[in-house]
Amino acid sequence: IYFFNGDPGLLINGNFETAPRKVNKTLIVGRHSLPGWTLRGHVEYVSGGPQPGGMFFAVPHGVHALRLGGRASASQNVSVRPGALYALTFAATRTCAQDEALRVAVAPSLSPPADVAVRTLYSADTADTWAWGFRASSAAAQVTFSNPGVQEDASCGPLLDAVAIKELPTPYPTKDNLIKNEGFEIGPQVFKNSTVGVLLPPKQKDATSPLPGWIIESLKAVRFIDAAHFSVPAGQYAVELVAGRESAIAQVIRTVANRAYNLSFVVGDAKNGCHGSMLVEAFAGNVTQKVPFESVGNGGFKPASFRFVAAGVRTRVTFYSSYYHTKVSDGVSLCGPVLDQVKVQPLKA
C-alpha cells in the first residue's frame, strides 16, 4: 500500500514526473513499470507541448502526463480513514475525439464510479482541473482512473496530468447560520501552481460532494476558486457559476414550517477577465431574488439578502447564473459570477 503525502496531497508519483522503467516510444511496457501505479491496457507516457500531427498537449503540472487508451486504466492504493469524506483533485483533458471521458472509481468505498466528461473544455488553453468526492469504507482503498470508451485509435484517450487527495471535515450549521460550509472554505485540494481553479462535476450529492454541504445539481460544473489566483470576497475560497442556468449549486437546510428567515450572500467577479452584465438568481422557499452585478473584471463584489418563509422542515436554497459568460481574452473559456458568504438566519416572530 502506498501512502499519500500530507502536502500538497499528491499521490505517490502523482504528477507522473518519475519516469516508467520501460517504454516503447511512448507506450509504457509492464503493469508495474510506472512507479507508484498499476496500469492496465494501452497507457502512454507523454510530454506536454506540440505533438506530431499538429496536436498540442496541455500539461500544466510539470512536464509529463498519462494518456489512457480505450479501456485502459491507472490505479494506486491509498491509506484512508473508514467513514471519512475525501476529495480527489486531478488535471485532465481530451486529446483526440469530442466524446472522451475519464472514469474515476474508488474501491471499496460508499461512492459509485463517476464519468467526468473531459470533452467539455472549460478552459481554452490548458487542462481542466477537477475534483471528485468519495466516502471511504475501509482503511485501504484503490483509486482508479480509466478510459471507459473504445476509440478506433488506441492512442486516443484522455490525458491525466496530476492527482492529489484531501480528507474533508464535516461542516455543521450553527444557531446563527443554518448553512453548512457557508464560505466554501472546506473543499478540495487546489494545486499550488494552478491558475484555473477546480471544477466540481455536475450531479454531485451532498453526502459525497467534494464541496461538503453543497449539492452540484446542474448539468454543468461549478468552479471552486482560491484567493491566491482569483478575487474572493472573503476567506480563501469561493465558487464561480461558470455555465449559466446549467451551473447550479444548492443546499437543503433544516427549517421550521411557517417561520420567517433571512438569506444573505455576496456576489461578485473573480478578476479573471469575465466582463459584462451578470445576474445571479437565488431561490429559497417560494421566493426568488435576482441580483444584478455589472462586472468590469476588477474583482468587485456586493452583498444581497431577502426574506422567505419556510413551507416545511426542509428548505432548498439554490443559486445559479442567469446568463452565460466567456472570458474577453479568448471568447471561449467559460466564466461567471462569484458566490460567497451564504447565510440563513431565523427571524424573530
Order of alpha helices (4+ residues) and beta strands (2+ residues): beta-beta-beta-beta-beta-beta-beta-beta-beta-beta-beta-beta-beta-beta-beta-beta-beta-beta-beta-beta-beta-beta-beta-beta-beta-beta-beta
